[in-house]
């Protein structure tokens, strides 16, 4: 039976208000990513002989390092690794502490009290509000950004206050723009650098400013750092925890998904303030029974080999340079980011002699349907599209071919900016 056939039964009236209550599933609005999905399907149907270039997903195009895969296979064959891991094995937490020291110069992390594993950073981001948010409390997030950062605050009866990331401010939030009545009522401030979707990097000075702001208003900072080790052109990886006072006010989330090509493995860690780590661990203990032990051991192997990430970063850096050069030749004003695999560029206003674009979503739909190039639009703070350099290409020659094809397709028209 179809979903619609159950919408006239008592089940429809049982849904929680947080997901729509009795109107759950009846909303006819089509959300951004669903629109992209539908447009991609339509483009493939209309142009079956043209390969769609997917630069929207933001998922690594390669598999995990062979050493990591071998470690998983080795550990998965051991009887003692079959059981629950609860809040993580000591070996993984110790590896995370060493990783923070070796890659980010974060000294003195206690792997027992200041680090806990998570089944990827997404569930950790979802669970952390449960530690802090009561009805009426406020979470501050930046936009554009990852929508889940505010979702669970709303589920818990809190409210979300947004701060725009603008090019004029180097895509850093202006914390002084937050009204004091909001700041004093806020419990959480989410930060994310290198940033998704802008690709912007934070500075030590900004983190120091954020720490001082958090202490003034008694706000907990959650720094989501899945791209922290993916940096380019001499930019050293920067951890929020390396700035004095960070552990007094918050935690940092690391994930192996992007930096180690391990998206499907679902492994990361929360590190920082021991009281926050304990609270998160308690909430987590009531949500899951821990990640598979062999995955944690394989991840520990990866954390001990940061050169794996350095190699991945070299590839993304090369792709960024090629894409930036191609787009700028077509009239865009693209600038290579210092980190992440995202390139965030202002959308054009129109095709000369063709369609106009009132929003970035209009432009993104045009790219998919007419040029078979998939991107992600963002209209939260200006009109921008996000290109991801995680497109499929097996080697440098294939990368050059993809970029050449993008340039050829977009070069068929002239854009007005």
PyMOL commands that set and color helices and strands:
alter all, ss='L'
color gray80, all
select helices_A, chain A and resi 4-6+10-14+17-19+21-23+32-46+66-76+79-81+90-104+121-132+148-155+167-169+175-177+180-183+204-217+240-242+246-249+263-265+274-285+293-303+307-329+360-371+396-410
alter helices_A, ss='H'
color red, helices_A
select strands_A, chain A and resi 53-54+115-118+138-143+159-164+186-192+220-224+250-255+268-272+342-346+350-351+373-374+376-378+384-388+415-416
alter strands_A, ss='S'
color yellow, strands_A
deselect
rebuild
show_as cartoon
